[in-house]
Amino acid sequence: MKDTWLKIKNKVMGNVDDYDLSDDYEDDYLEIDSDEEPIESKKRKITVRPFVINEFNDIKEPLDVLREGYTIVLLNIKSLKDSDIMELKRVVNKLKKTCDAISGDIAGFGDDWIVVTPSFAEIYRN
């Protein structure tokens, strides 16, 4: 089995035994600052971002932003509601599926707005 992998590797990369990399990287090192916090552990601000949905294709950007996890999305659906109810139903179904996938929350806000939150936020309901 080892011979097979060696043959494949030599076929793709050439004969790697011809290269001596130990001399090239002998003096190189990477300095890591241990006082600095990793980027993942730094607190990130939450964004509340409005979008206007005129057609089904307009839903892509809000969904991408929701999947990142740091944005509360406000969707203005007035023009879609006035023009095509079937498209609006498709948009709401897509939002619900994404909301379930990210453990978020979704609710109507007035007649023309939908609010969608990631998992860390909850929408207040009476």
N, C-alpha and C positions, 0 to 999 in steps of 0.2 A: 504494500500500500504506500509506504514511504517513497519507494522508487517511482511509483506512478506520479505522485505529487511533484517530486523533484523533476521528472521529465516534463511535466506540464509547465512548471515554473521556468525551467530553462528554455522551453519553447517560446514562452511569452516574453520573458525578460532577458533572454540570452543567458549565458553562463555567469551566474552571480559570484562564482568562486574566483573569477578573475579580478574582482574588485576588492581592495583592502580599504575599508572605510574607517578603521580604527585610528589611523594617523590623521585623518581629516577632522575628526571631531574630538580629539583628545583634550584640547584646552577649552572647548566651548562649554558654557554652563548657563543656566537660567536662574536669575535671582528673583525670588518671590518675596514680596513685602507682606509679612504676616500680620501687620497692624491693619491693613486695609480689608474691609468686609467684602465678601463676594457680591457680585451684582445681584444675584438671586435673593440674597438676604436683605438688601436695602429695600426700604418701603417705597412703593411706587404710588403716585397720586392716582386717584380714581377720576375718570373723565366722564362727564355727562354730555352725550353727543346727539344732536338732532339730525334726522334724515327726512327727506321728502320722498315718498314712494309714488311714482306715477305709473309704473308698470312692473310686472313680475321681475324683470331683470335688474331692477334697482335694488333688490333685496340682497344681492351678493355682498356688497361692501358692509352693510350693517351686520350681516352674519359673520363675516371675517373678523370684524372688530369685536363682536361678542365672544368668539372663540378664543381670542387672545386673553380675555378674562379680566381686564381692568377698565371696562367701559360699560356704563349704563346707557342704553340706546332709547331715544325718543323718536318714534316714527309718525310722521304726519301722513295720514292715509286719505285725506279729504278728496284729492283729485281722483284717486283710484276708486274710492267708494262711489263717487259721482259718475264715473265713466263705466266701470266694469266690475260688478259684484263677484263674478266667477274668479277673476284674477285676484281680487281681494281675499277670497276664500283660500286660494292657492298660497298667497303670501302668508296668511295667518297659519295655515297648516305647516308650512315650511318653518316659520318662526317657532311654533309649538314643538316640532321635532328637534330643532336645534336647542331649544330651551331645555327639553328633557335630557338631551345628550350632555349638556353642560351643568345640569342640576340647577338651572336658573329659574326665574319667575317671569311671568308675562301677564299683563292686564291691560284692559282698555282704560283710557284716561279721557273722559269726555266722549264726544261723538267722533272726533277726528284724529285722535292720538292713540298709539299703543306704546306701552312702556315695557322694555325687556331688560332684565338684570342678570348678571352672572350669579354664581352660587353664593357669593359672600353677602348679597343683598336680598332683602325681602320687601315686597310691595305691601304697603298697609292697605287692609280692606276692612270696612265697617262690619 
